[in-house]
Amino acid sequence: MCRRRSQWNKVMSFSSQSNTAEDDGLEAAVDQAIAACGGDMRSTIRALIVANEYLESEVSELMKAVSHAYTRSRFHTYSG
């Protein structure tokens, strides 16, 4: 059990070192989102959910448009 924990700690340590720059950027984005909502966590979560739903609907519409164009032979894939 102790050996597994030691191996796990090594993996987590390496993982945390390699993601530090990414985590810093993510933390900054989180801070900006919270600040934009006046520090209210509930408002921040609500805004993020609304934004996510909007983006999901945009992706869905784009997928439909591409699919429609592809079936009508108006969309040509890259053949290399």
PyMOL Python script that loads the backbone (N, CA, C, O; Angstrom):
from pymol import cmd

cmd.read_pdbstr("""\
ATOM      1  N   MET A   1       0.834  -1.194   0.000  1.00  0.00           N
ATOM      2  CA  MET A   1       0.000   0.000   0.000  1.00  0.00           C
ATOM      3  C   MET A   1       0.873   1.251   0.000  1.00  0.00           C
ATOM      4  O   MET A   1       0.616   2.191  -0.751  1.00  0.00           O
ATOM      5  N   CYS A   2       1.888   1.261   0.828  1.00  0.00           N
ATOM      6  CA  CYS A   2       2.767   2.428   0.919  1.00  0.00           C
ATOM      7  C   CYS A   2       3.532   2.629  -0.387  1.00  0.00           C
ATOM      8  O   CYS A   2       3.768   3.761  -0.808  1.00  0.00           O
ATOM      9  N   ARG A   3       3.918   1.519  -1.024  1.00  0.00           N
ATOM     10  CA  ARG A   3       4.643   1.609  -2.291  1.00  0.00           C
ATOM     11  C   ARG A   3       3.766   2.227  -3.378  1.00  0.00           C
ATOM     12  O   ARG A   3       4.227   3.054  -4.165  1.00  0.00           O
ATOM     13  N   ARG A   4       2.505   1.822  -3.412  1.00  0.00           N
ATOM     14  CA  ARG A   4       1.576   2.400  -4.388  1.00  0.00           C
ATOM     15  C   ARG A   4       1.414   3.890  -4.157  1.00  0.00           C
ATOM     16  O   ARG A   4       1.396   4.671  -5.108  1.00  0.00           O
ATOM     17  N   ARG A   5       1.300   4.279  -2.922  1.00  0.00           N
ATOM     18  CA  ARG A   5       1.142   5.695  -2.599  1.00  0.00           C
ATOM     19  C   ARG A   5       2.371   6.469  -3.045  1.00  0.00           C
ATOM     20  O   ARG A   5       2.251   7.577  -3.566  1.00  0.00           O
ATOM     21  N   SER A   6       3.558   5.893  -2.845  1.00  0.00           N
ATOM     22  CA  SER A   6       4.794   6.545  -3.261  1.00  0.00           C
ATOM     23  C   SER A   6       4.820   6.717  -4.783  1.00  0.00           C
ATOM     24  O   SER A   6       5.197   7.777  -5.282  1.00  0.00           O
ATOM     25  N   GLN A   7       4.419   5.676  -5.520  1.00  0.00           N
ATOM     26  CA  GLN A   7       4.379   5.770  -6.970  1.00  0.00           C
ATOM     27  C   GLN A   7       3.354   6.811  -7.404  1.00  0.00           C
ATOM     28  O   GLN A   7       3.602   7.584  -8.330  1.00  0.00           O
ATOM     29  N   TRP A   8       2.223   6.832  -6.749  1.00  0.00           N
ATOM     30  CA  TRP A   8       1.175   7.795  -7.072  1.00  0.00           C
ATOM     31  C   TRP A   8       1.670   9.218  -6.848  1.00  0.00           C
ATOM     32  O   TRP A   8       1.417  10.102  -7.666  1.00  0.00           O
ATOM     33  N   ASN A   9       2.373   9.440  -5.744  1.00  0.00           N
ATOM     34  CA  ASN A   9       2.909  10.770  -5.452  1.00  0.00           C
ATOM     35  C   ASN A   9       3.914  11.204  -6.512  1.00  0.00           C
ATOM     36  O   ASN A   9       3.951  12.378  -6.879  1.00  0.00           O
ATOM     37  N   LYS A  10       4.727  10.278  -7.006  1.00  0.00           N
ATOM     38  CA  LYS A  10       5.677  10.619  -8.062  1.00  0.00           C
ATOM     39  C   LYS A  10       4.947  11.026  -9.326  1.00  0.00           C
ATOM     40  O   LYS A  10       5.305  12.017  -9.962  1.00  0.00           O
ATOM     41  N   VAL A  11       3.927  10.269  -9.696  1.00  0.00           N
ATOM     42  CA  VAL A  11       3.150  10.581 -10.892  1.00  0.00           C
ATOM     43  C   VAL A  11       2.480  11.935 -10.739  1.00  0.00           C
ATOM     44  O   VAL A  11       2.523  12.755 -11.656  1.00  0.00           O
ATOM     45  N   MET A  12       1.871  12.172  -9.609  1.00  0.00           N
ATOM     46  CA  MET A  12       1.183  13.441  -9.381  1.00  0.00           C
ATOM     47  C   MET A  12       2.160  14.603  -9.371  1.00  0.00           C
ATOM     48  O   MET A  12       1.838  15.685  -9.864  1.00  0.00           O
ATOM     49  N   SER A  13       3.337  14.399  -8.822  1.00  0.00           N
ATOM     50  CA  SER A  13       4.348  15.451  -8.785  1.00  0.00           C
ATOM     51  C   SER A  13       4.783  15.813 -10.204  1.00  0.00           C
ATOM     52  O   SER A  13       4.871  16.995 -10.536  1.00  0.00           O
ATOM     53  N   PHE A  14       5.054  14.817 -11.041  1.00  0.00           N
ATOM     54  CA  PHE A  14       5.437  15.066 -12.427  1.00  0.00           C
ATOM     55  C   PHE A  14       4.303  15.749 -13.170  1.00  0.00           C
ATOM     56  O   PHE A  14       4.529  16.698 -13.920  1.00  0.00           O
ATOM     57  N   SER A  15       3.095  15.271 -12.966  1.00  0.00           N
ATOM     58  CA  SER A  15       1.933  15.838 -13.640  1.00  0.00           C
ATOM     59  C   SER A  15       1.738  17.293 -13.255  1.00  0.00           C
ATOM     60  O   SER A  15       1.464  18.128 -14.117  1.00  0.00           O
ATOM     61  N   SER A  16       1.873  17.605 -11.993  1.00  0.00           N
ATOM     62  CA  SER A  16       1.659  18.981 -11.545  1.00  0.00           C
ATOM     63  C   SER A  16       2.748  19.913 -12.064  1.00  0.00           C
ATOM     64  O   SER A  16       2.481  21.086 -12.327  1.00  0.00           O
ATOM     65  N   GLN A  17       3.971  19.410 -12.215  1.00  0.00           N
ATOM     66  CA  GLN A  17       5.041  20.240 -12.752  1.00  0.00           C
ATOM     67  C   GLN A  17       4.824  20.546 -14.220  1.00  0.00           C
ATOM     68  O   GLN A  17       5.096  21.661 -14.664  1.00  0.00           O
ATOM     69  N   SER A  18       4.335  19.571 -14.988  1.00  0.00           N
ATOM     70  CA  SER A  18       4.167  19.778 -16.415  1.00  0.00           C
ATOM     71  C   SER A  18       2.952  20.642 -16.737  1.00  0.00           C
ATOM     72  O   SER A  18       2.890  21.231 -17.816  1.00  0.00           O
ATOM     73  N   ASN A  19       2.000  20.729 -15.836  1.00  0.00           N
ATOM     74  CA  ASN A  19       0.783  21.492 -16.093  1.00  0.00           C
ATOM     75  C   ASN A  19       0.766  22.853 -15.412  1.00  0.00           C
ATOM     76  O   ASN A  19      -0.265  23.525 -15.425  1.00  0.00           O
ATOM     77  N   THR A  20       1.861  23.272 -14.824  1.00  0.00           N
ATOM     78  CA  THR A  20       1.883  24.514 -14.064  1.00  0.00           C
ATOM     79  C   THR A  20       1.516  25.716 -14.924  1.00  0.00           C
ATOM     80  O   THR A  20       0.715  26.548 -14.498  1.00  0.00           O
ATOM     81  N   ALA A  21       2.072  25.825 -16.107  1.00  0.00           N
ATOM     82  CA  ALA A  21       1.773  26.963 -16.986  1.00  0.00           C
ATOM     83  C   ALA A  21       0.315  26.938 -17.412  1.00  0.00           C
ATOM     84  O   ALA A  21      -0.340  27.980 -17.442  1.00  0.00           O
ATOM     85  N   GLU A  22      -0.203  25.754 -17.743  1.00  0.00           N
ATOM     86  CA  GLU A  22      -1.605  25.624 -18.119  1.00  0.00           C
ATOM     87  C   GLU A  22      -2.508  25.983 -16.952  1.00  0.00           C
ATOM     88  O   GLU A  22      -3.517  26.669 -17.120  1.00  0.00           O
ATOM     89  N   ASP A  23      -2.136  25.511 -15.768  1.00  0.00           N
ATOM     90  CA  ASP A  23      -2.930  25.802 -14.582  1.00  0.00           C
ATOM     91  C   ASP A  23      -2.950  27.292 -14.271  1.00  0.00           C
ATOM     92  O   ASP A  23      -3.979  27.825 -13.856  1.00  0.00           O
ATOM     93  N   ASP A  24      -1.822  27.965 -14.469  1.00  0.00           N
ATOM     94  CA  ASP A  24      -1.764  29.407 -14.226  1.00  0.00           C
ATOM     95  C   ASP A  24      -2.719  30.150 -15.144  1.00  0.00           C
ATOM     96  O   ASP A  24      -3.413  31.070 -14.709  1.00  0.00           O
ATOM     97  N   GLY A  25      -2.758  29.756 -16.416  1.00  0.00           N
ATOM     98  CA  GLY A  25      -3.670  30.371 -17.366  1.00  0.00           C
ATOM     99  C   GLY A  25      -5.117  30.097 -17.013  1.00  0.00           C
ATOM    100  O   GLY A  25      -5.974  30.974 -17.129  1.00  0.00           O
ATOM    101  N   LEU A  26      -5.383  28.873 -16.582  1.00  0.00           N
ATOM    102  CA  LEU A  26      -6.738  28.507 -16.187  1.00  0.00           C
ATOM    103  C   LEU A  26      -7.159  29.275 -14.945  1.00  0.00           C
ATOM    104  O   LEU A  26      -8.284  29.769 -14.867  1.00  0.00           O
ATOM    105  N   GLU A  27      -6.274  29.377 -13.991  1.00  0.00           N
ATOM    106  CA  GLU A  27      -6.582  30.127 -12.764  1.00  0.00           C
ATOM    107  C   GLU A  27      -6.858  31.593 -13.070  1.00  0.00           C
ATOM    108  O   GLU A  27      -7.751  32.198 -12.476  1.00  0.00           O
ATOM    109  N   ALA A  28      -6.099  32.158 -13.988  1.00  0.00           N
ATOM    110  CA  ALA A  28      -6.319  33.557 -14.381  1.00  0.00           C
ATOM    111  C   ALA A  28      -7.686  33.714 -15.034  1.00  0.00           C
ATOM    112  O   ALA A  28      -8.388  34.693 -14.781  1.00  0.00           O
ATOM    113  N   ALA A  29      -8.065  32.753 -15.875  1.00  0.00           N
ATOM    114  CA  ALA A  29      -9.379  32.797 -16.521  1.00  0.00           C
ATOM    115  C   ALA A  29     -10.497  32.666 -15.499  1.00  0.00           C
ATOM    116  O   ALA A  29     -11.528  33.330 -15.610  1.00  0.00           O
ATOM    117  N   VAL A  30     -10.298  31.817 -14.514  1.00  0.00           N
ATOM    118  CA  VAL A  30     -11.297  31.651 -13.442  1.00  0.00           C
ATOM    119  C   VAL A  30     -11.450  32.959 -12.677  1.00  0.00           C
ATOM    120  O   VAL A  30     -12.566  33.406 -12.411  1.00  0.00           O
ATOM    121  N   ASP A  31     -10.327  33.564 -12.329  1.00  0.00           N
ATOM    122  CA  ASP A  31     -10.368  34.840 -11.607  1.00  0.00           C
ATOM    123  C   ASP A  31     -11.077  35.924 -12.422  1.00  0.00           C
ATOM    124  O   ASP A  31     -11.831  36.723 -11.866  1.00  0.00           O
ATOM    125  N   GLN A  32     -10.839  35.956 -13.728  1.00  0.00           N
ATOM    126  CA  GLN A  32     -11.497  36.943 -14.590  1.00  0.00           C
ATOM    127  C   GLN A  32     -13.005  36.713 -14.641  1.00  0.00           C
ATOM    128  O   GLN A  32     -13.785  37.664 -14.592  1.00  0.00           O
ATOM    129  N   ALA A  33     -13.414  35.450 -14.740  1.00  0.00           N
ATOM    130  CA  ALA A  33     -14.848  35.137 -14.790  1.00  0.00           C
ATOM    131  C   ALA A  33     -15.536  35.557 -13.497  1.00  0.00           C
ATOM    132  O   ALA A  33     -16.624  36.133 -13.524  1.00  0.00           O
ATOM    133  N   ILE A  34     -14.910  35.270 -12.385  1.00  0.00           N
ATOM    134  CA  ILE A  34     -15.485  35.638 -11.089  1.00  0.00           C
ATOM    135  C   ILE A  34     -15.545  37.155 -10.949  1.00  0.00           C
ATOM    136  O   ILE A  34     -16.544  37.701 -10.481  1.00  0.00           O
ATOM    137  N   ALA A  35     -14.478  37.829 -11.354  1.00  0.00           N
ATOM    138  CA  ALA A  35     -14.444  39.293 -11.267  1.00  0.00           C
ATOM    139  C   ALA A  35     -15.512  39.918 -12.157  1.00  0.00           C
ATOM    140  O   ALA A  35     -16.130  40.914 -11.780  1.00  0.00           O
ATOM    141  N   ALA A  36     -15.734  39.338 -13.339  1.00  0.00           N
ATOM    142  CA  ALA A  36     -16.746  39.870 -14.256  1.00  0.00           C
ATOM    143  C   ALA A  36     -18.146  39.773 -13.669  1.00  0.00           C
ATOM    144  O   ALA A  36     -19.040  40.528 -14.052  1.00  0.00           O
ATOM    145  N   CYS A  37     -18.335  38.850 -12.745  1.00  0.00           N
ATOM    146  CA  CYS A  37     -19.647  38.673 -12.107  1.00  0.00           C
ATOM    147  C   CYS A  37     -19.678  39.287 -10.705  1.00  0.00           C
ATOM    148  O   CYS A  37     -20.519  38.935  -9.878  1.00  0.00           O
ATOM    149  N   GLY A  38     -18.765  40.193 -10.458  1.00  0.00           N
ATOM    150  CA  GLY A  38     -18.754  40.908  -9.191  1.00  0.00           C
ATOM    151  C   GLY A  38     -18.408  40.051  -7.992  1.00  0.00           C
ATOM    152  O   GLY A  38     -18.767  40.394  -6.866  1.00  0.00           O
ATOM    153  N   GLY A  39     -17.719  38.941  -8.209  1.00  0.00           N
ATOM    154  CA  GLY A  39     -17.313  38.073  -7.112  1.00  0.00           C
ATOM    155  C   GLY A  39     -18.392  37.093  -6.675  1.00  0.00           C
ATOM    156  O   GLY A  39     -18.172  36.313  -5.749  1.00  0.00           O
ATOM    157  N   ASP A  40     -19.547  37.117  -7.318  1.00  0.00           N
ATOM    158  CA  ASP A  40     -20.648  36.222  -6.965  1.00  0.00           C
ATOM    159  C   ASP A  40     -20.466  34.889  -7.688  1.00  0.00           C
ATOM    160  O   ASP A  40     -20.588  34.818  -8.911  1.00  0.00           O
ATOM    161  N   MET A  41     -20.177  33.844  -6.932  1.00  0.00           N
ATOM    162  CA  MET A  41     -19.913  32.532  -7.511  1.00  0.00           C
ATOM    163  C   MET A  41     -21.137  31.975  -8.244  1.00  0.00           C
ATOM    164  O   MET A  41     -21.009  31.387  -9.317  1.00  0.00           O
ATOM    165  N   ARG A  42     -22.296  32.162  -7.668  1.00  0.00           N
ATOM    166  CA  ARG A  42     -23.520  31.636  -8.287  1.00  0.00           C
ATOM    167  C   ARG A  42     -23.766  32.305  -9.645  1.00  0.00           C
ATOM    168  O   ARG A  42     -24.134  31.636 -10.611  1.00  0.00           O
ATOM    169  N   SER A  43     -23.565  33.608  -9.714  1.00  0.00           N
ATOM    170  CA  SER A  43     -23.714  34.325 -10.984  1.00  0.00           C
ATOM    171  C   SER A  43     -22.664  33.876 -11.994  1.00  0.00           C
ATOM    172  O   SER A  43     -22.946  33.780 -13.189  1.00  0.00           O
ATOM    173  N   THR A  44     -21.470  33.607 -11.521  1.00  0.00           N
ATOM    174  CA  THR A  44     -20.399  33.142 -12.395  1.00  0.00           C
ATOM    175  C   THR A  44     -20.764  31.802 -13.005  1.00  0.00           C
ATOM    176  O   THR A  44     -20.619  31.606 -14.211  1.00  0.00           O
ATOM    177  N   ILE A  45     -21.239  30.877 -12.178  1.00  0.00           N
ATOM    178  CA  ILE A  45     -21.627  29.557 -12.681  1.00  0.00           C
ATOM    179  C   ILE A  45     -22.782  29.682 -13.661  1.00  0.00           C
ATOM    180  O   ILE A  45     -22.786  29.028 -14.704  1.00  0.00           O
ATOM    181  N   ARG A  46     -23.757  30.513 -13.336  1.00  0.00           N
ATOM    182  CA  ARG A  46     -24.896  30.721 -14.226  1.00  0.00           C
ATOM    183  C   ARG A  46     -24.425  31.254 -15.582  1.00  0.00           C
ATOM    184  O   ARG A  46     -24.858  30.767 -16.626  1.00  0.00           O
ATOM    185  N   ALA A  47     -23.548  32.243 -15.565  1.00  0.00           N
ATOM    186  CA  ALA A  47     -23.034  32.825 -16.807  1.00  0.00           C
ATOM    187  C   ALA A  47     -22.267  31.796 -17.625  1.00  0.00           C
ATOM    188  O   ALA A  47     -22.389  31.764 -18.849  1.00  0.00           O
ATOM    189  N   LEU A  48     -21.488  30.965 -16.969  1.00  0.00           N
ATOM    190  CA  LEU A  48     -20.732  29.944 -17.686  1.00  0.00           C
ATOM    191  C   LEU A  48     -21.643  28.884 -18.291  1.00  0.00           C
ATOM    192  O   LEU A  48     -21.379  28.395 -19.390  1.00  0.00           O
ATOM    193  N   ILE A  49     -22.707  28.525 -17.589  1.00  0.00           N
ATOM    194  CA  ILE A  49     -23.669  27.560 -18.127  1.00  0.00           C
ATOM    195  C   ILE A  49     -24.371  28.137 -19.348  1.00  0.00           C
ATOM    196  O   ILE A  49     -24.543  27.444 -20.351  1.00  0.00           O
ATOM    197  N   VAL A  50     -24.775  29.401 -19.270  1.00  0.00           N
ATOM    198  CA  VAL A  50     -25.438  30.051 -20.405  1.00  0.00           C
ATOM    199  C   VAL A  50     -24.481  30.111 -21.593  1.00  0.00           C
ATOM    200  O   VAL A  50     -24.871  29.813 -22.722  1.00  0.00           O
ATOM    201  N   ALA A  51     -23.237  30.492 -21.344  1.00  0.00           N
ATOM    202  CA  ALA A  51     -22.246  30.566 -22.423  1.00  0.00           C
ATOM    203  C   ALA A  51     -22.011  29.191 -23.035  1.00  0.00           C
ATOM    204  O   ALA A  51     -21.895  29.064 -24.254  1.00  0.00           O
ATOM    205  N   ASN A  52     -21.942  28.169 -22.202  1.00  0.00           N
ATOM    206  CA  ASN A  52     -21.733  26.810 -22.692  1.00  0.00           C
ATOM    207  C   ASN A  52     -22.908  26.351 -23.551  1.00  0.00           C
ATOM    208  O   ASN A  52     -22.704  25.742 -24.601  1.00  0.00           O
ATOM    209  N   GLU A  53     -24.127  26.634 -23.120  1.00  0.00           N
ATOM    210  CA  GLU A  53     -25.307  26.263 -23.905  1.00  0.00           C
ATOM    211  C   GLU A  53     -25.311  26.977 -25.255  1.00  0.00           C
ATOM    212  O   GLU A  53     -25.661  26.386 -26.276  1.00  0.00           O
ATOM    213  N   TYR A  54     -24.924  28.240 -25.252  1.00  0.00           N
ATOM    214  CA  TYR A  54     -24.847  28.998 -26.508  1.00  0.00           C
ATOM    215  C   TYR A  54     -23.832  28.357 -27.452  1.00  0.00           C
ATOM    216  O   TYR A  54     -24.117  28.149 -28.631  1.00  0.00           O
ATOM    217  N   LEU A  55     -22.660  28.048 -26.934  1.00  0.00           N
ATOM    218  CA  LEU A  55     -21.620  27.450 -27.770  1.00  0.00           C
ATOM    219  C   LEU A  55     -22.033  26.081 -28.284  1.00  0.00           C
ATOM    220  O   LEU A  55     -21.730  25.733 -29.425  1.00  0.00           O
ATOM    221  N   GLU A  56     -22.728  25.293 -27.451  1.00  0.00           N
ATOM    222  CA  GLU A  56     -23.211  23.990 -27.891  1.00  0.00           C
ATOM    223  C   GLU A  56     -24.213  24.135 -29.029  1.00  0.00           C
ATOM    224  O   GLU A  56     -24.194  23.348 -29.975  1.00  0.00           O
ATOM    225  N   SER A  57     -25.080  25.126 -28.945  1.00  0.00           N
ATOM    226  CA  SER A  57     -26.054  25.328 -30.018  1.00  0.00           C
ATOM    227  C   SER A  57     -25.354  25.791 -31.299  1.00  0.00           C
ATOM    228  O   SER A  57     -25.749  25.395 -32.396  1.00  0.00           O
ATOM    229  N   GLU A  58     -24.322  26.622 -31.167  1.00  0.00           N
ATOM    230  CA  GLU A  58     -23.554  27.054 -32.335  1.00  0.00           C
ATOM    231  C   GLU A  58     -22.861  25.870 -33.000  1.00  0.00           C
ATOM    232  O   GLU A  58     -22.873  25.751 -34.225  1.00  0.00           O
ATOM    233  N   VAL A  59     -22.262  25.004 -32.207  1.00  0.00           N
ATOM    234  CA  VAL A  59     -21.594  23.823 -32.756  1.00  0.00           C
ATOM    235  C   VAL A  59     -22.610  22.941 -33.469  1.00  0.00           C
ATOM    236  O   VAL A  59     -22.339  22.428 -34.555  1.00  0.00           O
ATOM    237  N   SER A  60     -23.764  22.768 -32.868  1.00  0.00           N
ATOM    238  CA  SER A  60     -24.815  21.952 -33.470  1.00  0.00           C
ATOM    239  C   SER A  60     -25.239  22.523 -34.821  1.00  0.00           C
ATOM    240  O   SER A  60     -25.385  21.780 -35.791  1.00  0.00           O
ATOM    241  N   GLU A  61     -25.435  23.832 -34.884  1.00  0.00           N
ATOM    242  CA  GLU A  61     -25.827  24.475 -36.147  1.00  0.00           C
ATOM    243  C   GLU A  61     -24.731  24.338 -37.200  1.00  0.00           C
ATOM    244  O   GLU A  61     -25.022  24.086 -38.369  1.00  0.00           O
ATOM    245  N   LEU A  62     -23.497  24.500 -36.801  1.00  0.00           N
ATOM    246  CA  LEU A  62     -22.388  24.354 -37.746  1.00  0.00           C
ATOM    247  C   LEU A  62     -22.275  22.925 -38.250  1.00  0.00           C
ATOM    248  O   LEU A  62     -22.008  22.699 -39.431  1.00  0.00           O
ATOM    249  N   MET A  63     -22.476  21.962 -37.363  1.00  0.00           N
ATOM    250  CA  MET A  63     -22.426  20.558 -37.775  1.00  0.00           C
ATOM    251  C   MET A  63     -23.533  20.252 -38.775  1.00  0.00           C
ATOM    252  O   MET A  63     -23.314  19.522 -39.742  1.00  0.00           O
ATOM    253  N   LYS A  64     -24.718  20.805 -38.549  1.00  0.00           N
ATOM    254  CA  LYS A  64     -25.828  20.607 -39.484  1.00  0.00           C
ATOM    255  C   LYS A  64     -25.497  21.231 -40.834  1.00  0.00           C
ATOM    256  O   LYS A  64     -25.749  20.625 -41.876  1.00  0.00           O
ATOM    257  N   ALA A  65     -24.937  22.430 -40.825  1.00  0.00           N
ATOM    258  CA  ALA A  65     -24.602  23.121 -42.066  1.00  0.00           C
ATOM    259  C   ALA A  65     -23.541  22.358 -42.846  1.00  0.00           C
ATOM    260  O   ALA A  65     -23.656  22.208 -44.063  1.00  0.00           O
ATOM    261  N   VAL A  66     -22.529  21.884 -42.173  1.00  0.00           N
ATOM    262  CA  VAL A  66     -21.466  21.138 -42.839  1.00  0.00           C
ATOM    263  C   VAL A  66     -22.021  19.825 -43.367  1.00  0.00           C
ATOM    264  O   VAL A  66     -21.710  19.430 -44.490  1.00  0.00           O
ATOM    265  N   SER A  67     -22.826  19.155 -42.582  1.00  0.00           N
ATOM    266  CA  SER A  67     -23.413  17.893 -43.004  1.00  0.00           C
ATOM    267  C   SER A  67     -24.291  18.098 -44.232  1.00  0.00           C
ATOM    268  O   SER A  67     -24.239  17.307 -45.174  1.00  0.00           O
ATOM    269  N   HIS A  68     -25.095  19.153 -44.226  1.00  0.00           N
ATOM    270  CA  HIS A  68     -25.972  19.456 -45.357  1.00  0.00           C
ATOM    271  C   HIS A  68     -25.148  19.777 -46.599  1.00  0.00           C
ATOM    272  O   HIS A  68     -25.452  19.293 -47.689  1.00  0.00           O
ATOM    273  N   ALA A  69     -24.124  20.578 -46.440  1.00  0.00           N
ATOM    274  CA  ALA A  69     -23.265  20.932 -47.571  1.00  0.00           C
ATOM    275  C   ALA A  69     -22.534  19.700 -48.089  1.00  0.00           C
ATOM    276  O   ALA A  69     -22.349  19.551 -49.297  1.00  0.00           O
ATOM    277  N   TYR A  70     -22.125  18.834 -47.204  1.00  0.00           N
ATOM    278  CA  TYR A  70     -21.405  17.624 -47.609  1.00  0.00           C
ATOM    279  C   TYR A  70     -22.313  16.712 -48.430  1.00  0.00           C
ATOM    280  O   TYR A  70     -21.881  16.163 -49.444  1.00  0.00           O
ATOM    281  N   THR A  71     -23.559  16.546 -48.008  1.00  0.00           N
ATOM    282  CA  THR A  71     -24.480  15.687 -48.744  1.00  0.00           C
ATOM    283  C   THR A  71     -24.859  16.299 -50.081  1.00  0.00           C
ATOM    284  O   THR A  71     -25.219  15.567 -51.004  1.00  0.00           O
ATOM    285  N   ARG A  72     -24.792  17.593 -50.214  1.00  0.00           N
ATOM    286  CA  ARG A  72     -25.102  18.273 -51.479  1.00  0.00           C
ATOM    287  C   ARG A  72     -23.855  18.461 -52.348  1.00  0.00           C
ATOM    288  O   ARG A  72     -23.907  19.141 -53.374  1.00  0.00           O
ATOM    289  N   SER A  73     -22.744  17.863 -51.940  1.00  0.00           N
ATOM    290  CA  SER A  73     -21.463  17.945 -52.656  1.00  0.00           C
ATOM    291  C   SER A  73     -20.937  19.369 -52.756  1.00  0.00           C
ATOM    292  O   SER A  73     -20.239  19.710 -53.712  1.00  0.00           O
ATOM    293  N   ARG A  74     -21.266  20.196 -51.781  1.00  0.00           N
ATOM    294  CA  ARG A  74     -20.751  21.559 -51.753  1.00  0.00           C
ATOM    295  C   ARG A  74     -19.565  21.705 -50.815  1.00  0.00           C
ATOM    296  O   ARG A  74     -18.923  22.754 -50.755  1.00  0.00           O
ATOM    297  N   PHE A  75     -19.291  20.652 -50.098  1.00  0.00           N
ATOM    298  CA  PHE A  75     -18.201  20.673 -49.139  1.00  0.00           C
ATOM    299  C   PHE A  75     -17.201  19.600 -49.578  1.00  0.00           C
ATOM    300  O   PHE A  75     -17.527  18.413 -49.606  1.00  0.00           O
ATOM    301  N   HIS A  76     -16.003  20.021 -49.912  1.00  0.00           N
ATOM    302  CA  HIS A  76     -14.999  19.080 -50.393  1.00  0.00           C
ATOM    303  C   HIS A  76     -13.963  18.858 -49.310  1.00  0.00           C
ATOM    304  O   HIS A  76     -13.398  19.809 -48.770  1.00  0.00           O
ATOM    305  N   THR A  77     -13.721  17.607 -49.001  1.00  0.00           N
ATOM    306  CA  THR A  77     -12.726  17.282 -47.989  1.00  0.00           C
ATOM    307  C   THR A  77     -11.343  17.410 -48.590  1.00  0.00           C
ATOM    308  O   THR A  77     -11.177  17.308 -49.806  1.00  0.00           O
ATOM    309  N   TYR A  78     -10.378  17.628 -47.768  1.00  0.00           N
ATOM    310  CA  TYR A  78      -8.985  17.736 -48.199  1.00  0.00           C
ATOM    311  C   TYR A  78      -8.473  16.347 -48.529  1.00  0.00           C
ATOM    312  O   TYR A  78      -8.569  15.442 -47.700  1.00  0.00           O
ATOM    313  N   SER A  79      -7.940  16.163 -49.704  1.00  0.00           N
ATOM    314  CA  SER A  79      -7.500  14.831 -50.122  1.00  0.00           C
ATOM    315  C   SER A  79      -5.978  14.674 -50.105  1.00  0.00           C
ATOM    316  O   SER A  79      -5.458  13.623 -50.483  1.00  0.00           O
ATOM    317  N   GLY A  80      -5.271  15.703 -49.674  1.00  0.00           N
ATOM    318  CA  GLY A  80      -3.838  15.594 -49.504  1.00  0.00           C
ATOM    319  C   GLY A  80      -3.111  15.828 -50.720  1.00  0.00           C
ATOM    320  O   GLY A  80      -1.881  15.768 -50.726  1.00  0.00           O
TER     321      GLY A  80
END
""", "prot")
cmd.dss("prot")
cmd.show_as("cartoon", "prot")
cmd.util.cbc("prot")
cmd.orient("prot")
